[in-house]
Amino acid sequence: MFNSVGKPIRSARRSVAVLAAGVVLVACGTSPTTSPSTTSGNGTSSAVVQIVAGENFWGSIASQLGGNHARVISIITSPDADPHDYEPTPADARTMSRAHIVIANGVGYDPWVAKLVAADNSKAAVIDVGKLVGAADGTNPHRWYNPADVQTVVDQIVEQLQRADPGDSGYFEAQKVAFNTVALKDYNATIADIKTKYSGTPVGASESIVAMLAPAIGVDVITPSSFLKAISEGSDVSAGDKATIDQQIKSHAIKIYVYNSQNVTPDVQAQLDAVSAQKIPVATITETLTPATASYQQWQTAQLKGIEAALDQAVPGK
């Protein structure tokens, strides 16, 4: 990931051996507290399930599903932190050791989560989103931008909450219904509206996040997939891909350009300058909750409306 002037903000990786040693020192021998469940069965217990999420977008969802019967801590909450290269602290290890449920994005996005769990010999239930949705390592890791995958994760979080606290099973089911019908109402309506009006519209993008969302809203990302992956992973971009994108911009083959404002590399900045010169509308997205205090649905809906506004400007009359 890069900052707004294209300087890398990824921290240097330390060896796995050093990381593991540090984690063992603070976490070895600690295990999650016993199950928080009670035997009341009436949804009015004082049980609280401890959940630790690697990233705050999954943490936001878990917090809303768990309600009064869950305490959720997200490890990564800063928009400047890169989950790929994050180095856990001793405090992170202690937090993880107390969890009943751990949520990792997987797909190579946050491998440190699995290391923390393994170092502690934790008995926590681990939800690996990538494995859950069948995403192999090396594929697009941005599963929280895929509405279908989000629903799969919602179901799994509720299932694990009910296992951890069966006495409040009905409460968690009600929380899921409320989340899907109330919390996600505007989010789902905006997705449907964009797809109805702009299905098939060709768009350009700065990285692979957009490719995860595109099928749901019906747009066609025509930026080379190899470029999207390279920017997402911080690897070199081919001259051929840059030439293709330059031509797409000059010819107005793309109607809008969607970019991750948390990852503006020199190549992305050059494209932003080019689309500005061509008066191609731009929409902004981010990789993590922005602002960090927003809920998952507030964040996503605001971004979707920004994409819709750009499309409205590019393809008026629809």
GUDONU-341512 format. One record per atom (N, C-alpha, C): x, y, z; atom name; residue in one letter. Coordinates in steps of 0.1 Angstrom, whole numbers. Layout:
BEGIN
       x       y       z   at   aa
       X       Y       Z   CA    A
...
//
This chain:
BEGIN
       x       y       z   at   aa
       8     -12       0    N    M
       0       0       0   CA    M
       9      12       0    C    M
       4      23      -6    N    F
      12      35      -7   CA    F
       3      47      -1    C    F
      10      57       3    N    N
       3      69       7   CA    N
      -1      78      -5    C    N
      -7      89      -2    N    S
     -12      98     -12   CA    S
      -2     103     -22    C    S
      11     103     -18    N    V
      21     108     -27   CA    V
      29      96     -33    C    V
      24      84     -31    N    G
      31      73     -38   CA    G
      42      67     -30    C    G
      44      70     -18    N    K
      55      65     -10   CA    K
      50      52      -3    C    K
      57      41      -4    N    P
      53      29       3   CA    P
      51      30      18    C    P
      40      25      23    N    I
      39      25      38   CA    I
      39      11      44    C    I
      42       1      35    N    R
      43     -12      40   CA    R
      56     -13      49    C    R
      54     -19      61    N    S
      66     -20      69   CA    S
      74     -32      64    C    S
      87     -32      67    N    A
      95     -43      63   CA    A
      91     -56      70    C    A
      91     -67      63    N    R
      88     -80      69   CA    R
      99     -85      78    C    R
      96     -89      90    N    R
     105     -96      98   CA    R
     104    -111      96    C    R
     114    -119      99    N    S
     113    -133      97   CA    S
     102    -139     106    C    S
      96    -150     100    N    V
      86    -157     108   CA    V
      91    -162     121    C    V
     103    -166     121    N    A
     109    -172     134   CA    A
     109    -161     145    C    A
     113    -149     141    N    V
     113    -138     151   CA    V
      99    -135     156    C    V
      90    -134     147    N    L
      76    -131     150   CA    L
      70    -142     159    C    L
      72    -154     156    N    A
      67    -165     163   CA    A
      72    -165     177    C    A
      85    -162     179    N    A
      91    -162     192   CA    A
      85    -152     201    C    A
      83    -140     195    N    G
      77    -129     203   CA    G
      63    -133     207    C    G
      56    -139     199    N    V
      42    -143     203   CA    V
      42    -153     214    C    V
      51    -163     213    N    V
      51    -174     223   CA    V
      53    -168     237    C    V
      62    -159     237    N    L
      66    -153     250   CA    L
      54    -147     258    C    L
      45    -141     250    N    V
      34    -134     257   CA    V
      21    -142     257    C    V
      21    -153     248    N    A
       8    -159     247   CA    A
       8    -174     251    C    A
      19    -180     252    N    C
      20    -194     255   CA    C
      13    -198     268    C    C
       5    -208     268    N    G
      -2    -213     280   CA    G
     -15    -206     283    C    G
     -19    -196     274    N    T
     -31    -189     277   CA    T
     -42    -194     267    C    T
     -53    -197     272    N    S
     -64    -202     263   CA    S
     -77    -193     265    C    S
     -86    -194     256    N    P
     -98    -186     258   CA    P
    -105    -190     270    C    P
    -113    -181     276    N    T
    -121    -184     287   CA    T
    -131    -195     284    C    T
    -137    -201     293    N    T
    -147    -211     290   CA    T
    -159    -205     283    C    T
    -166    -214     277    N    S
    -178    -210     269   CA    S
    -187    -200     277    C    S
    -191    -189     271    N    P
    -199    -179     278   CA    P
    -213    -183     280    C    P
    -217    -194     274    N    S
    -231    -198     274   CA    S
    -237    -200     288    C    S
    -250    -198     289    N    T
    -257    -201     301   CA    T
    -268    -211     297    C    T
    -275    -216     307    N    T
    -286    -226     305   CA    T
    -300    -220     305    C    T
    -301    -207     305    N    S
    -314    -201     305   CA    S
    -322    -203     293    C    S
    -315    -202     281    N    G
    -322    -205     268   CA    G
    -333    -194     265    C    G
    -333    -183     272    N    N
    -344    -173     269   CA    N
    -339    -161     263    C    N
    -326    -160     259    N    G
    -320    -149     253   CA    G
    -318    -137     262    C    G
    -319    -139     275    N    T
    -317    -128     284   CA    T
    -305    -130     294    C    T
    -296    -139     290    N    S
    -285    -142     298   CA    S
    -275    -130     298    C    S
    -265    -131     307    N    S
    -255    -121     308   CA    S
    -242    -125     300    C    S
    -243    -136     292    N    A
    -232    -141     285   CA    A
    -227    -131     275    C    A
    -213    -131     274    N    V
    -207    -122     264   CA    V
    -196    -130     256    C    V
    -198    -132     243    N    V
    -188    -139     235   CA    V
    -177    -130     231    C    V
    -165    -134     233    N    Q
    -153    -126     230   CA    Q
    -149    -129     215    C    Q
    -149    -119     207    N    I
    -146    -120     193   CA    I
    -134    -111     189    C    I
    -124    -117     182    N    V
    -113    -109     177   CA    V
    -113    -110     162    C    V
    -114     -98     155    N    A
    -113     -98     140   CA    A
    -100     -92     136    C    A
     -94     -97     126    N    G
     -81     -92     121   CA    G
     -83     -78     116    C    G
     -94     -75     109    N    E
     -97     -62     103   CA    E
    -110     -56     108    C    E
    -111     -43     108    N    N
    -123     -37     113   CA    N
    -136     -38     105    C    N
    -134     -41      92    N    F
    -146     -43      84   CA    F
    -154     -55      88    C    F
    -146     -66      91    N    W
    -153     -78      96   CA    W
    -157     -76     111    C    W
    -149     -69     118    N    G
    -153     -66     132   CA    G
    -166     -58     133    C    G
    -168     -49     124    N    S
    -180     -41     124   CA    S
    -192     -50     122    C    S
    -191     -59     113    N    I
    -203     -68     111   CA    I
    -205     -77     123    C    I
    -194     -83     128    N    A
    -195     -92     140   CA    A
    -201     -84     152    C    A
    -197     -72     154    N    S
    -203     -64     165   CA    S
    -218     -62     164    C    S
    -222     -60     152    N    Q
    -237     -58     150   CA    Q
    -245     -71     151    C    Q
    -239     -82     147    N    L
    -245     -95     149   CA    L
    -245    -100     163    C    L
    -234     -97     170    N    G
    -233    -101     184   CA    G
    -241     -93     194    C    G
    -243     -80     190    N    G
    -251     -71     199   CA    G
    -246     -71     213    C    G
    -255     -71     222    N    N
    -252     -71     237   CA    N
    -245     -83     242    C    N
    -245     -94     234    N    H
    -239    -106     238   CA    H
    -226    -109     232    C    H
    -219     -99     227    N    A
    -206    -101     221   CA    A
    -197     -89     224    C    A
    -184     -91     226    N    R
    -174     -80     227   CA    R
    -164     -82     216    C    R
    -164     -73     207    N    V
    -156     -74     195   CA    V
    -144     -65     195    C    V
    -132     -70     193    N    I
    -120     -62     191   CA    I
    -114     -64     178    C    I
    -112     -54     170    N    S
    -105     -55     157   CA    S
     -91     -51     159    C    S
     -82     -59     153    N    I
     -67     -56     155   CA    I
     -63     -44     146    C    I
     -67     -45     133    N    I
     -63     -34     124   CA    I
     -75     -24     123    C    I
     -73     -12     127    N    T
     -83      -2     127   CA    T
     -78      11     119    C    T
     -65      12     118    N    S
     -60      24     112   CA    S
     -60      23      96    C    S
     -64      33      89    N    P
     -64      32      74   CA    P
     -50      32      69    C    P
     -40      35      77    N    D
     -26      35      72   CA    D
     -19      22      75    C    D
     -25      12      82    N    A
     -19      -1      84   CA    A
     -22     -10      73    C    A
     -12     -17      68    N    D
     -14     -27      57   CA    D
     -15     -41      63    C    D
     -27     -47      62    N    P
     -29     -61      67   CA    P
     -19     -71      62    C    P
     -14     -69      49    N    H
      -5     -79      44   CA    H
       7     -80      52    C    H
      13     -69      57    N    D
      26     -69      63   CA    D
      25     -65      78    C    D
      13     -65      84    N    Y
      12     -61      97   CA    Y
      20     -70     107    C    Y
      26     -64     117    N    E
      34     -71     127   CA    E
      27     -71     140    C    E
      22     -82     145    N    P
      14     -82     157   CA    P
      22     -78     169    C    P
      16     -72     179    N    T
      22     -68     191   CA    T
      19     -78     202    C    T
      27     -77     213    N    P
      23     -86     225   CA    P
       9     -83     229    C    P
       4     -71     228    N    A
     -10     -68     232   CA    A
     -20     -76     223    C    A
     -16     -76     210    N    D
     -25     -83     201   CA    D
     -25     -98     204    C    D
     -14    -104     208    N    A
     -14    -118     212   CA    A
     -22    -120     224    C    A
     -21    -112     234    N    R
     -30    -113     246   CA    R
     -45    -112     243    C    R
     -48    -103     234    N    T
     -62    -101     230   CA    T
     -67    -114     223    C    T
     -59    -119     214    N    M
     -62    -131     206   CA    M
     -64    -143     215    C    M
     -56    -144     226    N    S
     -56    -155     235   CA    S
     -69    -156     243    C    S
     -77    -145     244    N    R
     -89    -145     251   CA    R
    -102    -148     243    C    R
     -99    -149     230    N    A
    -111    -150     220   CA    A
    -118    -163     220    C    A
    -131    -163     219    N    H
    -139    -175     217   CA    H
    -140    -177     202    C    H
    -141    -166     194    N    I
    -142    -166     179   CA    I
    -131    -157     174    C    I
    -124    -161     164    N    V
    -114    -153     156   CA    V
    -118    -152     142    C    V
    -118    -140     136    N    I
    -122    -138     122   CA    I
    -109    -134     115    C    I
    -105    -142     105    N    A
     -94    -138      96   CA    A
     -99    -137      82    C    A
     -94    -128      75    N    N
     -98    -126      61   CA    N
     -93    -138      52    C    N
     -80    -142      55    N    G
     -74    -153      47   CA    G
     -70    -148      33    C    G
     -69    -158      24    N    V
     -64    -156      10   CA    V
     -51    -149      10    C    V
     -42    -151      20    N    G
     -29    -145      20   CA    G
     -29    -130      25    C    G
     -41    -125      29    N    Y
     -42    -111      33   CA    Y
     -37    -108      46    C    Y
     -39    -117      56    N    D
     -35    -115      70   CA    D
     -30    -128      76    C    D
     -19    -133      71    N    P
     -13    -146      76   CA    P
      -9    -145      90    C    P
      -7    -133      96    N    W
      -3    -132     110   CA    W
     -14    -136     119    C    W
     -26    -136     115    N    V
     -37    -141     124   CA    V
     -36    -155     127    C    V
     -33    -163     117    N    A
     -32    -178     119   CA    A
     -19    -181     128    C    A
      -9    -173     126    N    K
       3    -174     134   CA    K
       0    -172     149    C    K
      -7    -161     152    N    L
     -11    -158     165   CA    L
     -19    -170     172    C    L
     -29    -174     164    N    V
     -37    -185     169   CA    V
     -29    -198     172    C    V
     -20    -201     162    N    A
     -12    -213     164   CA    A
      -2    -212     175    C    A
       4    -200     177    N    A
      14    -198     187   CA    A
       8    -200     201    C    A
      -5    -197     202    N    D
     -12    -198     215   CA    D
     -18    -212     218    C    D
     -18    -220     207    N    N
     -26    -233     208   CA    N
     -40    -230     212    C    N
     -46    -219     206    N    S
     -59    -215     210   CA    S
     -70    -225     206    C    S
     -80    -225     214    N    K
     -92    -234     211   CA    K
    -103    -225     205    C    K
    -100    -213     201    N    A
    -110    -204     196   CA    A
    -115    -210     182    C    A
    -128    -207     179    N    A
    -133    -211     166   CA    A
    -128    -200     156    C    A
    -121    -205     146    N    V
    -115    -195     136   CA    V
    -124    -195     123    C    V
    -128    -183     120    N    I
    -135    -182     107   CA    I
    -125    -176      97    C    I
    -120    -184      88    N    D
    -111    -180      78   CA    D
    -120    -177      65    C    D
    -122    -164      62    N    V
    -132    -160      52   CA    V
    -128    -167      39    C    V
    -115    -166      35    N    G
    -111    -172      22   CA    G
    -115    -187      21    C    G
    -112    -195      31    N    K
    -116    -209      31   CA    K
    -131    -210      31    C    K
    -138    -202      38    N    L
    -152    -203      39   CA    L
    -159    -201      26    C    L
    -154    -192      18    N    V
    -160    -189       5   CA    V
    -154    -196      -7    C    V
    -143    -204      -4    N    G
    -137    -211     -14   CA    G
    -127    -203     -23    C    G
    -121    -193     -17    N    A
    -111    -185     -24   CA    A
     -97    -190     -22    C    A
     -91    -195     -32    N    A
     -77    -200     -31   CA    A
     -67    -189     -29    C    A
     -56    -193     -22    N    D
     -45    -183     -21   CA    D
     -40    -179     -35    C    D
     -37    -166     -36    N    G
     -33    -160     -48   CA    G
     -45    -154     -56    C    G
     -57    -156     -52    N    T
     -68    -150     -58   CA    T
     -72    -137     -51    C    T
     -82    -130     -56    N    N
     -85    -117     -50   CA    N
     -89    -118     -36    C    N
     -82    -112     -27    N    P
     -85    -113     -12   CA    P
     -96    -104      -7    C    P
    -101     -95     -15    N    H
    -110     -84     -10   CA    H
    -124     -89      -9    C    H
    -126     -99      -1    N    R
    -139    -106      -1   CA    R
    -150     -97       5    C    R
    -147     -87      13    N    W
    -157     -79      20   CA    W
    -163     -69      10    C    W
    -158     -69      -2    N    Y
    -164     -61     -13   CA    Y
    -174     -69     -21    C    Y
    -175     -82     -18    N    N
    -184     -91     -26   CA    N
    -196     -94     -17    C    N
    -208     -88     -21    N    P
    -220     -89     -12   CA    P
    -224    -104      -9    C    P
    -222    -113     -19    N    A
    -225    -127     -17   CA    A
    -216    -133      -6    C    A
    -203    -130      -7    N    D
    -194    -135       3   CA    D
    -197    -129      17    C    D
    -201    -116      17    N    V
    -204    -110      30   CA    V
    -216    -118      37    C    V
    -226    -122      29    N    Q
    -237    -129      34   CA    Q
    -232    -143      40    C    Q
    -223    -149      33    N    T
    -218    -162      37   CA    T
    -211    -160      51    C    T
    -203    -150      52    N    V
    -197    -147      65   CA    V
    -206    -144      76    C    V
    -217    -136      73    N    V
    -227    -132      82   CA    V
    -233    -145      88    C    V
    -237    -155      79    N    D
    -243    -167      84   CA    D
    -233    -175      93    C    D
    -220    -175      89    N    Q
    -211    -182      97   CA    Q
    -208    -176     111    C    Q
    -207    -163     111    N    I
    -206    -156     124   CA    I
    -217    -159     133    C    I
    -229    -159     128    N    V
    -241    -162     137   CA    V
    -241    -176     141    C    V
    -237    -185     132    N    E
    -236    -199     136   CA    E
    -226    -201     147    C    E
    -214    -195     146    N    Q
    -204    -196     157   CA    Q
    -208    -189     170    C    Q
    -215    -178     169    N    L
    -221    -172     181   CA    L
    -231    -181     188    C    L
    -239    -188     180    N    Q
    -249    -197     186   CA    Q
    -242    -209     192    C    Q
    -231    -214     187    N    R
    -224    -225     193   CA    R
    -217    -221     206    C    R
    -212    -208     206    N    A
    -205    -204     218   CA    A
    -214    -200     229    C    A
    -226    -196     225    N    D
    -236    -191     235   CA    D
    -250    -196     231    C    D
    -253    -209     232    N    P
    -266    -215     227   CA    P
    -278    -209     235    C    P
    -275    -204     247    N    G
    -286    -199     254   CA    G
    -292    -186     248    C    G
    -285    -179     239    N    D
    -289    -167     233   CA    D
    -290    -169     218    C    D
    -293    -182     214    N    S
    -294    -185     199   CA    S
    -304    -177     192    C    S
    -316    -176     198    N    G
    -327    -168     192   CA    G
    -323    -153     191    C    G
    -316    -148     201    N    Y
    -312    -134     200   CA    Y
    -303    -132     188    C    Y
    -293    -141     186    N    F
    -284    -139     175   CA    F
    -291    -140     161    C    F
    -301    -149     161    N    E
    -309    -150     148   CA    E
    -316    -137     145    C    E
    -322    -131     156    N    A
    -329    -119     154   CA    A
    -319    -108     150    C    A
    -307    -108     155    N    Q
    -297     -98     151   CA    Q
    -294     -99     136    C    Q
    -293    -111     132    N    K
    -290    -113     117   CA    K
    -301    -108     109    C    K
    -314    -111     113    N    V
    -325    -106     105   CA    V
    -325     -91     104    C    V
    -322     -85     116    N    A
    -322     -70     116   CA    A
    -311     -64     108    C    A
    -299     -71     108    N    F
    -288     -66     101   CA    F
    -291     -67      86    C    F
    -297     -78      81    N    N
    -300     -80      67   CA    N
    -311     -71      62    C    N
    -321     -69      70    N    T
    -333     -62      65   CA    T
    -333     -47      69    C    T
    -325     -43      79    N    V
    -325     -29      83   CA    V
    -311     -22      80    C    V
    -301     -28      86    N    A
    -288     -22      85   CA    A
    -283     -22      70    C    A
    -286     -33      63    N    L
    -281     -34      49   CA    L
    -291     -29      39    C    L
    -302     -23      43    N    K
    -313     -19      34   CA    K
    -308      -9      23    C    K
    -302       2      27    N    D
    -297      11      18   CA    D
    -285       6       9    C    D
    -277      -2      15    N    Y
    -266      -8       8   CA    Y
    -271     -17      -3    C    Y
    -280     -26       0    N    N
    -286     -35     -10   CA    N
    -294     -27     -21    C    N
    -301     -17     -16    N    A
    -309      -9     -26   CA    A
    -300      -1     -36    C    A
    -289       4     -31    N    T
    -280      11     -39   CA    T
    -273       2     -49    C    T
    -269     -10     -45    N    I
    -264     -20     -54   CA    I
    -274     -23     -65    C    I
    -286     -26     -61    N    A
    -296     -29     -71   CA    A
    -299     -18     -81    C    A
    -299      -6     -76    N    D
    -301       6     -84   CA    D
    -290       8     -95    C    D
    -278       7     -90    N    I
    -267       8    -100   CA    I
    -268      -3    -110    C    I
    -270     -15    -106    N    K
    -271     -26    -116   CA    K
    -282     -24    -126    C    K
    -294     -19    -121    N    T
    -305     -17    -130   CA    T
    -302      -6    -141    C    T
    -295       5    -136    N    K
    -293      16    -145   CA    K
    -280      15    -154    C    K
    -270       8    -148    N    Y
    -257       9    -155   CA    Y
    -251      -5    -158    C    Y
    -258     -15    -159    N    S
    -253     -29    -161   CA    S
    -246     -29    -175    C    S
    -234     -34    -175    N    G
    -226     -35    -187   CA    G
    -217     -23    -190    C    G
    -218     -12    -182    N    T
    -210       0    -184   CA    T
    -195      -3    -182    C    T
    -186       0    -192    N    P
    -172      -2    -190   CA    P
    -166       8    -180    C    P
    -158       4    -171    N    V
    -152      13    -161   CA    V
    -137       9    -160    C    V
    -129      19    -156    N    G
    -115      16    -152   CA    G
    -113      16    -137    C    G
    -103      10    -133    N    A
    -100       8    -118   CA    A
     -85       8    -116    C    A
     -82      12    -103    N    S
     -68      12     -99   CA    S
     -63      -1     -93    C    S
     -72      -9     -88    N    E
     -67     -22     -82   CA    E
     -79     -32     -81    C    E
     -76     -44     -76    N    S
     -85     -55     -77   CA    S
     -97     -54     -67    C    S
     -97     -45     -58    N    I
    -109     -43     -50   CA    I
    -121     -41     -58    C    I
    -120     -33     -68    N    V
    -132     -30     -77   CA    V
    -137     -42     -84    C    V
    -128     -50     -88    N    A
    -132     -63     -95   CA    A
    -140     -72     -87    C    A
    -139     -71     -73    N    M
    -147     -79     -64   CA    M
    -161     -74     -63    C    M
    -163     -60     -65    N    L
    -176     -54     -64   CA    L
    -183     -54     -77    C    L
    -176     -53     -88    N    A
    -182     -51    -101   CA    A
    -193     -61    -105    C    A
    -192     -74    -103    N    P
    -203     -82    -107   CA    P
    -216     -79    -100    C    P
    -215     -75     -87    N    A
    -228     -72     -80   CA    A
    -235     -60     -86    C    A
    -227     -49     -90    N    I
    -233     -37     -95   CA    I
    -234     -37    -110    C    I
    -229     -48    -116    N    G
    -232     -50    -131   CA    G
    -222     -43    -140    C    G
    -212     -35    -135    N    V
    -203     -28    -144   CA    V
    -192     -38    -149    C    V
    -186     -34    -160    N    D
    -175     -42    -166   CA    D
    -162     -35    -164    C    D
    -154     -40    -155    N    V
    -140     -35    -153   CA    V
    -131     -40    -165    C    V
    -127     -31    -173    N    I
    -119     -34    -185   CA    I
    -104     -32    -183    C    I
    -100     -27    -172    N    T
     -86     -25    -168   CA    T
     -80     -39    -168    C    T
     -68     -41    -174    N    P
     -62     -55    -173   CA    P
     -61     -60    -159    C    P
     -65     -72    -157    N    S
     -65     -78    -144   CA    S
     -51     -79    -138    C    S
     -41     -81    -146    N    S
     -27     -81    -142   CA    S
     -23     -68    -136    C    S
     -28     -57    -141    N    F
     -25     -44    -135   CA    F
     -31     -42    -122    C    F
     -44     -46    -121    N    L
     -52     -45    -108   CA    L
     -45     -53     -97    C    L
     -40     -65    -100    N    K
     -34     -74     -90   CA    K
     -20     -68     -86    C    K
     -13     -63     -96    N    A
       0     -57     -93   CA    A
       0     -45     -84    C    A
     -10     -36     -86    N    I
     -12     -25     -77   CA    I
     -16     -29     -63    C    I
     -25     -39     -62    N    S
     -30     -44     -49   CA    S
     -18     -50     -41    C    S
      -9     -57     -48    N    E
       1     -64     -41   CA    E
      14     -57     -41    C    E
      15     -45     -47    N    G
      27     -37     -46   CA    G
      38     -42     -55    C    G
      35     -49     -65    N    S
      45     -54     -74   CA    S
      46     -46     -87    C    S
      56     -49     -95    N    D
      58     -41    -107   CA    D
      47     -42    -117    C    D
      44     -31    -124    N    V
      34     -30    -134   CA    V
      41     -31    -148    C    V
      35     -39    -157    N    S
      41     -40    -170   CA    S
      38     -28    -179    C    S
      48     -26    -188    N    A
      46     -15    -198   CA    A
      34     -17    -207    C    A
      32     -29    -210    N    G
      20     -32    -219   CA    G
       7     -29    -212    C    G
       6     -32    -199    N    D
      -7     -28    -192   CA    D
      -8     -13    -191    C    D
       3      -6    -189    N    K
       1       9    -188   CA    K
      -3      14    -201    C    K
       3       9    -212    N    A
      -1      14    -225   CA    A
     -16      11    -228    C    A
     -20      -1    -224    N    T
     -34      -4    -227   CA    T
     -44       5    -219    C    T
     -40       8    -207    N    I
     -49      17    -199   CA    I
     -48      32    -204    C    I
     -36      36    -208    N    D
     -35      49    -214   CA    D
     -45      51    -226    C    D
     -45      40    -235    N    Q
     -54      41    -246   CA    Q
     -68      40    -242    C    Q
     -72      33    -232    N    Q
     -86      32    -227   CA    Q
     -90      46    -223    C    Q
     -81      53    -216    N    I
     -85      66    -211   CA    I
     -86      76    -223    C    I
     -76      76    -232    N    K
     -76      86    -243   CA    K
     -88      84    -252    C    K
     -92      71    -254    N    S
    -104      69    -263   CA    S
    -117      69    -256    C    S
    -117      72    -243    N    H
    -129      72    -235   CA    H
    -136      58    -235    C    H
    -128      47    -236    N    A
    -134      34    -235   CA    A
    -139      31    -222    C    A
    -134      38    -211    N    I
    -139      37    -198   CA    I
    -148      49    -195    C    I
    -159      47    -189    N    K
    -168      58    -186   CA    K
    -165      65    -173    C    K
    -160      57    -163    N    I
    -156      63    -150   CA    I
    -143      56    -146    C    I
    -136      62    -136    N    Y
    -124      56    -131   CA    Y
    -126      55    -116    C    Y
    -124      43    -110    N    V
    -126      41     -96   CA    V
    -112      37     -90    C    V
    -108      45     -79    N    Y
     -95      42     -74   CA    Y
     -95      41     -59    C    Y
     -86      34     -53    N    N
     -84      33     -39   CA    N
     -75      44     -34    C    N
     -81      53     -27    N    S
     -74      65     -22   CA    S
     -63      62     -12    C    S
     -63      50      -6    N    Q
     -53      46       4   CA    Q
     -41      40      -3    C    Q
     -41      39     -16    N    N
     -31      32     -24   CA    N
     -28      39     -37    C    N
     -23      51     -36    N    V
     -21      59     -48   CA    V
      -6      58     -52    C    V
      -3      49     -60    N    T
      11      47     -65   CA    T
      14      58     -76    C    T
      26      59     -80    N    P
      29      68     -91   CA    P
      21      65    -104    C    P
      20      52    -107    N    D
      12      48    -118   CA    D
      -2      52    -117    C    D
      -8      50    -105    N    V
     -22      54    -103   CA    V
     -24      69    -104    C    V
     -14      76     -99    N    Q
     -15      91     -99   CA    Q
     -14      95    -114    C    Q
      -6      89    -122    N    A
      -5      92    -136   CA    A
     -19      90    -143    C    A
     -26      79    -139    N    Q
     -39      76    -145   CA    Q
     -49      86    -140    C    Q
     -48      90    -128    N    L
     -57     101    -123   CA    L
     -56     114    -130    C    L
     -43     117    -133    N    D
     -41     129    -141   CA    D
     -46     128    -155    C    D
     -45     116    -160    N    A
     -50     114    -174   CA    A
     -65     115    -175    C    A
     -72     108    -165    N    V
     -87     109    -166   CA    V
     -92     123    -163    C    V
     -85     130    -155    N    S
     -89     144    -152   CA    S
     -88     152    -165    C    S
     -77     150    -172    N    A
     -75     158    -185   CA    A
     -86     154    -195    C    A
     -90     142    -194    N    Q
    -101     137    -204   CA    Q
    -115     139    -198    C    Q
    -116     145    -186    N    K
    -128     148    -180   CA    K
    -137     136    -178    C    K
    -130     125    -174    N    I
    -137     112    -171   CA    I
    -140     113    -156    C    I
    -153     111    -152    N    P
    -156     111    -138   CA    P
    -149     101    -129    C    P
    -146     105    -117    N    V
    -138      96    -108   CA    V
    -146      93     -95    C    V
    -145      81     -91    N    A
    -151      77     -78   CA    A
    -140      71     -69    C    A
    -141      74     -56    N    T
    -131      69     -46   CA    T
    -136      58     -37    C    T
    -127      48     -35    N    I
    -130      38     -25   CA    I
    -118      37     -16    C    I
    -120      30      -5    N    T
    -108      27       4   CA    T
    -108      12       8    C    T
     -97       8      13    N    E
     -96      -6      17   CA    E
    -102     -10      30    C    E
    -101       0      39    N    T
    -106      -2      53   CA    T
    -116       9      56    C    T
    -123       7      67    N    L
    -134      16      71   CA    L
    -129      31      71    C    L
    -137      39      64    N    T
    -133      53      64   CA    T
    -146      62      65    C    T
    -147      69      77    N    P
    -138      70      88   CA    P
    -138      57      96    C    P
    -128      55     104    N    A
    -126      43     112   CA    A
    -138      40     121    C    A
    -146      51     124    N    T
    -157      50     133   CA    T
    -170      46     126    C    T
    -170      45     113    N    A
    -181      42     105   CA    A
    -185      27     106    C    A
    -197      24     104    N    S
    -201      10     103   CA    S
    -198       4      89    C    S
    -198      -9      88    N    Y
    -195     -15      75   CA    Y
    -205      -9      65    C    Y
    -218      -9      68    N    Q
    -228      -5      58   CA    Q
    -227      10      55    C    Q
    -224      18      65    N    Q
    -223      33      62   CA    Q
    -211      35      53    C    Q
    -200      29      55    N    W
    -189      30      46   CA    W
    -191      26      32    C    W
    -196      14      31    N    Q
    -199       8      18   CA    Q
    -210      16      10    C    Q
    -220      19      17    N    T
    -231      26      10   CA    T
    -226      40       5    C    T
    -218      47      13    N    A
    -213      60       9   CA    A
    -205      58      -4    C    A
    -197      48      -4    N    Q
    -188      46     -16   CA    Q
    -196      42     -28    C    Q
    -206      34     -26    N    L
    -215      30     -37   CA    L
    -222      42     -43    C    L
    -227      51     -34    N    K
    -234      63     -39   CA    K
    -224      72     -47    C    K
    -211      72     -43    N    G
    -201      79     -50   CA    G
    -199      73     -64    C    G
    -199      60     -65    N    I
    -198      54     -78   CA    I
    -210      57     -87    C    I
    -222      56     -80    N    E
    -234      59     -88   CA    E
    -234      74     -93    C    E
    -230      83     -85    N    A
    -229      97     -89   CA    A
    -220      99    -101    C    A
    -208      92    -101    N    A
    -199      93    -112   CA    A
    -205      87    -124    C    A
    -212      76    -123    N    L
    -219      70    -135   CA    L
    -230      79    -140    C    L
    -238      85    -131    N    D
    -248      95    -134   CA    D
    -242     106    -143    C    D
    -230     111    -139    N    Q
    -224     121    -146   CA    Q
    -219     117    -160    C    Q
    -214     104    -160    N    A
    -208      99    -173   CA    A
    -218      95    -183    C    A
    -229      89    -178    N    V
    -239      83    -187   CA    V
    -253      90    -183    C    V
    -254     103    -186    N    P
    -267     109    -182   CA    P
    -279     104    -189    C    P
    -290     105    -182    N    G
    -303     101    -188   CA    G
    -307      87    -185    C    G
    -298      79    -178    N    K
    -302      66    -175   CA    K
    -309      65    -161    C    K
//
